[in-house]
Amino acid sequence: MELNETKSAIVTGGASGLGAAVARRLAAASVQVSIFDTNADQGRVFAEQIGGRFYAVDVSDAASVSQGMAAVKSA
């Protein structure tokens, strides 16, 4: 798959660790990155650093994921 500005990605757990590394790599390839994480403070700062968007989402809660997906679609 070619990574470029025509692609978008949601990275769960993207505020730190392996998720952040994946988000950083995707952003470096001009992919539109949305980060789902429960750590709002760290997530917002990191998303701003890479030019992505942050959504406070708990992936263990179906309603939270649905809300996050709706927010990404409307962005």
C-alpha positions as CSV (number, residue, x, y, z in Angstrom):
1,M,0.0,0.0,0.0
2,E,1.2,3.4,-0.9
3,L,1.2,5.9,2.0
4,N,0.4,9.5,1.1
5,E,-2.0,12.4,1.8
6,T,-4.9,10.5,0.2
7,K,-4.9,7.9,3.0
8,S,-6.2,8.2,6.5
9,A,-5.6,6.1,9.5
10,I,-6.9,5.6,13.1
11,V,-4.2,4.5,15.5
12,T,-5.6,3.1,18.8
13,G,-3.3,3.7,21.8
14,G,-1.6,6.3,19.6
15,A,-0.6,8.7,22.4
16,S,2.5,6.6,23.5
17,G,4.6,3.6,22.9
18,L,4.2,1.5,19.8
19,G,1.0,3.3,18.8
20,A,2.8,6.6,18.8
21,A,5.6,5.2,16.7
22,V,3.1,4.0,14.2
23,A,1.3,7.3,14.2
24,R,4.5,9.2,13.8
25,R,5.6,7.0,10.8
26,L,2.2,7.4,9.1
27,A,2.2,11.2,9.6
28,A,5.7,11.4,8.2
29,A,4.3,9.8,5.0
30,S,1.6,12.5,4.9
31,V,-1.2,10.1,6.0
32,Q,-4.1,11.9,7.8
33,V,-3.7,10.4,11.3
34,S,-6.4,10.2,14.0
35,I,-5.3,9.0,17.4
36,F,-7.7,7.2,19.8
37,D,-6.4,7.0,23.3
38,T,-7.7,7.5,26.9
39,N,-4.7,9.7,27.8
40,A,-6.2,13.0,26.7
41,D,-3.4,15.3,27.8
42,Q,-0.6,13.3,26.2
43,G,-2.8,12.5,23.2
44,R,-3.6,16.1,22.4
45,V,0.0,17.2,22.6
46,F,1.3,14.4,20.5
47,A,-1.4,14.8,17.9
48,E,-0.5,18.4,17.5
49,Q,3.2,17.5,17.2
50,I,2.6,15.2,14.3
51,G,-0.2,17.2,12.6
52,G,-2.8,14.7,13.5
53,R,-6.1,14.7,15.4
54,F,-6.8,13.4,18.9
55,Y,-10.0,11.7,20.1
56,A,-10.5,10.6,23.7
57,V,-11.7,7.1,23.1
58,D,-11.7,4.0,25.3
59,V,-11.5,1.1,22.9
60,S,-12.9,-1.3,25.5
61,D,-16.2,0.6,25.4
62,A,-18.3,0.2,22.2
63,A,-20.1,3.5,22.7
64,S,-16.9,5.4,23.0
65,V,-15.6,3.8,19.8
66,S,-18.8,4.6,18.0
67,Q,-18.6,8.2,19.1
68,G,-14.9,8.4,18.1
69,M,-15.6,7.0,14.6
70,A,-18.5,9.4,14.1
71,A,-16.2,12.3,15.1
72,V,-13.5,11.1,12.6
73,K,-16.0,10.8,9.8
74,S,-17.3,14.3,10.4
75,A,-13.9,15.9,10.5
